[in-house]
Amino acid sequence: MKVLIVGGGIAGTSLAILLARAGVDVELAELKPTWTALGSGITLQGNALRVLRDLGVWPRVEAEGYAFDSVGIQTPTGELLFESQDIKSGGPDLPASLGMYRPALCSVLVEAAENAGAELMLGRTVTSVDPVAFDDGTTGEYDLVIGADGIRSSVREMIGIDTRPQPVGMGAWRAHVPRPARVRRTELMYGGPCYIAGYCPTGEDSIYAYLVDKVTDQAVIPRERLAAMMRELARPYGGAWEEIKPTITDDAPINYTHFEWLLVDGPWNRGNVLLLGDALHACPPTLAQGAAQCLEDASVLAELLLESGTADQKLFDEFRDRRIDRIRTVVDTSLQIARWQMEPGPDADVPGAMARVAAMMTALP
Ligand SMILES: Cc1cc2nc3c(=O)[nH]c(=O)nc-3n(C[C@H](O)[C@H](O)[C@H](O)COP(=O)(O)OP(=O)(O)OC[C@H]3O[C@@H](n4cnc5c(N)ncnc54)[C@H](O)[C@@H]3O)c2cc1C
């Protein structure tokens, strides 16, 4: 089988590893000219770690990341209100959660894809998928084309699926900064001026700290103003934020993102072109399950493809049937938690919703 993967994010590189190491001829076209990944930290839940272990990269992820098994909910001044022992959704021999520097995860996956024998083409995209034509004028023939090109997928557009990302009404400020010694797990502060003030350790020496607030009316915030704006939003918060705030310096790596969501409801393929990962489904990171679902997509699709050896409509339908309920639960619950933040009410039960989803994720995808 000859497979083309368009997009070298978490979904695309994971699928490339699983297929290439089983002897499938895999080419991957990534639009960016280098692998330098943007972003700060990422929280990987147990079910994501289970797939990373299957990919053979768990020893490096474990060494480079920071594992923990509980989450704290705090007041804006840093008093602990509630401690939740997290469900180990990847099984008892993996931690419940692990924080990692996102570019480090990207390097681990890219290196593993190369070692597995996938042909990685940087600075390359497709101008058409049926037949396949690349932007350098060359063409190719493939048994299967995967659109793993993220939430604004061009492949999705090329095959005429008109689902588009929808705004959630929230935006997040994220900074990758040194770890105060007392930060040993994710802690979330509710009830302050922002919807959420949180942080997650990403290694022995680092954390990502984030503030989730209503969307700013500025479409693009100039790079040089990001730190000052984040410091101002963080000003009322206490606890570990007292140590975090001075490290949000003007030259600290900070980014601002609007939250969006998306779920392709109908078929996920057209002919032999299939979507994967955020190109199919995306949610606000209120459950930290987006990348986990991308990893599970890659794992299930690779299993089905390697079993059947044929990429046909039966396989595409089976893939969708195996994935849709789980993904819909993650998208709906992530949106529900976001709504509870924006419009608090007596029925809001964020820890309960998180625990229900984590329990569901313990089952294999
Ligand atoms: C603020 C924020 C925080 C998040 N935090 C978490 C978290 O803590 N835990 C978690 O599990 N999930 C989290 N997520 C979700 C997670 O980041 C995504 O689900 C995941 O990264 C999607 O992976 P992907 O490979 O499908 O897409 P992407 O990561 O978007 O990768 C797509 C790749 O395709 C490339 N590409 C784009 N267009 C083309 C093209 N035309 N041709 C070729 N290549 C192309 C891009 O350059 C990119 O490399 C978060 C999301 C956001 C927005």
Ligand as a Chemical Component Dictionary entry (heavy atoms), coordinates in Angstrom:
data_LIG
# 
_chem_comp.id                   LIG 
_chem_comp.type                 NON-POLYMER 
_chem_comp.pdbx_formal_charge   0 
_chem_comp.three_letter_code    LIG 
# 
loop_
_chem_comp_atom.comp_id 
_chem_comp_atom.atom_id 
_chem_comp_atom.alt_atom_id 
_chem_comp_atom.type_symbol 
_chem_comp_atom.charge 
_chem_comp_atom.model_Cartn_x 
_chem_comp_atom.model_Cartn_y 
_chem_comp_atom.model_Cartn_z 
_chem_comp_atom.pdbx_ordinal 
LIG C1  C1  C 0 -4.745 26.513 23.028 1  
LIG C2  C2  C 0 -4.802 25.032 22.826 2  
LIG C3  C3  C 0 -4.352 24.186 23.829 3  
LIG C4  C4  C 0 -4.430 22.789 23.662 4  
LIG N1  N1  N 0 -4.011 21.984 24.672 5  
LIG C5  C5  C 0 -4.132 20.644 24.545 6  
LIG C6  C6  C 0 -3.729 19.790 25.603 7  
LIG O1  O1  O 0 -3.229 20.255 26.642 8  
LIG N2  N2  N 0 -3.878 18.449 25.447 9  
LIG C7  C7  C 0 -4.425 17.902 24.306 10 
LIG O2  O2  O 0 -4.556 16.657 24.218 11 
LIG N3  N3  N 0 -4.796 18.693 23.269 12 
LIG C8  C8  C 0 -4.658 20.045 23.375 13 
LIG N4  N4  N 0 -5.032 20.848 22.332 14 
LIG C9  C9  C 0 -5.499 20.230 21.076 15 
LIG C10 C10 C 0 -4.298 19.762 20.236 16 
LIG O3  O3  O 0 -3.347 20.774 20.145 17 
LIG C11 C11 C 0 -4.784 19.380 18.833 18 
LIG O4  O4  O 0 -5.892 18.505 18.926 19 
LIG C12 C12 C 0 -3.674 18.681 18.026 20 
LIG O5  O5  O 0 -2.477 19.410 18.042 21 
LIG C13 C13 C 0 -4.128 18.490 16.594 22 
LIG O6  O6  O 0 -3.162 17.736 15.894 23 
LIG P1  P1  P 0 -3.271 17.544 14.314 24 
LIG O7  O7  O 0 -2.053 16.800 13.913 25 
LIG O8  O8  O 0 -4.607 17.013 13.937 26 
LIG O9  O9  O 0 -3.259 19.023 13.756 27 
LIG P2  P2  P 0 -2.114 20.132 13.851 28 
LIG O10 O10 O 0 -1.354 20.027 15.116 29 
LIG O11 O11 O 0 -2.775 21.426 13.539 30 
LIG O12 O12 O 0 -1.111 19.741 12.686 31 
LIG C14 C14 C 0 -1.430 19.957 11.338 32 
LIG C15 C15 C 0 -0.141 20.018 10.560 33 
LIG O13 O13 O 0 -0.450 20.154 9.186  34 
LIG C16 C16 C 0 0.331  21.183 8.595  35 
LIG N5  N5  N 0 -0.442 21.732 7.489  36 
LIG C17 C17 C 0 -1.464 22.626 7.539  37 
LIG N6  N6  N 0 -1.938 22.850 6.298  38 
LIG C18 C18 C 0 -1.196 22.074 5.448  39 
LIG C19 C19 C 0 -1.215 21.863 4.061  40 
LIG N7  N7  N 0 -2.097 22.499 3.278  41 
LIG N8  N8  N 0 -0.315 21.015 3.531  42 
LIG C20 C20 C 0 0.590  20.351 4.320  43 
LIG N9  N9  N 0 0.642  20.524 5.647  44 
LIG C21 C21 C 0 -0.246 21.363 6.213  45 
LIG C22 C22 C 0 0.556  22.176 9.735  46 
LIG O14 O14 O 0 1.701  22.968 9.496  47 
LIG C23 C23 C 0 0.721  21.233 10.913 48 
LIG O15 O15 O 0 2.061  20.818 11.081 49 
LIG C24 C24 C 0 -4.966 22.245 22.474 50 
LIG C25 C25 C 0 -5.404 23.087 21.444 51 
LIG C26 C26 C 0 -5.342 24.468 21.625 52 
LIG C27 C27 C 0 -5.832 25.371 20.523 53 
# 
loop_
_chem_comp_bond.comp_id 
_chem_comp_bond.atom_id_1 
_chem_comp_bond.atom_id_2 
_chem_comp_bond.value_order 
_chem_comp_bond.pdbx_ordinal 
LIG C1  C2  SING 1  
LIG C2  C3  SING 2  
LIG C2  C26 DOUB 3  
LIG C3  C4  DOUB 4  
LIG C4  N1  SING 5  
LIG C4  C24 SING 6  
LIG N1  C5  DOUB 7  
LIG C5  C6  SING 8  
LIG C5  C8  SING 9  
LIG C6  O1  DOUB 10 
LIG C6  N2  SING 11 
LIG N2  C7  SING 12 
LIG C7  O2  DOUB 13 
LIG C7  N3  SING 14 
LIG N3  C8  DOUB 15 
LIG C8  N4  SING 16 
LIG N4  C9  SING 17 
LIG N4  C24 SING 18 
LIG C9  C10 SING 19 
LIG C10 O3  SING 20 
LIG C10 C11 SING 21 
LIG C11 O4  SING 22 
LIG C11 C12 SING 23 
LIG C12 O5  SING 24 
LIG C12 C13 SING 25 
LIG C13 O6  SING 26 
LIG O6  P1  SING 27 
LIG P1  O7  DOUB 28 
LIG P1  O8  SING 29 
LIG P1  O9  SING 30 
LIG O9  P2  SING 31 
LIG P2  O10 DOUB 32 
LIG P2  O11 SING 33 
LIG P2  O12 SING 34 
LIG O12 C14 SING 35 
LIG C14 C15 SING 36 
LIG C15 O13 SING 37 
LIG C15 C23 SING 38 
LIG O13 C16 SING 39 
LIG C16 N5  SING 40 
LIG C16 C22 SING 41 
LIG N5  C17 SING 42 
LIG N5  C21 SING 43 
LIG C17 N6  DOUB 44 
LIG N6  C18 SING 45 
LIG C18 C19 SING 46 
LIG C18 C21 DOUB 47 
LIG C19 N7  SING 48 
LIG C19 N8  DOUB 49 
LIG N8  C20 SING 50 
LIG C20 N9  DOUB 51 
LIG N9  C21 SING 52 
LIG C22 O14 SING 53 
LIG C22 C23 SING 54 
LIG C23 O15 SING 55 
LIG C24 C25 DOUB 56 
LIG C25 C26 SING 57 
LIG C26 C27 SING 58 
# 
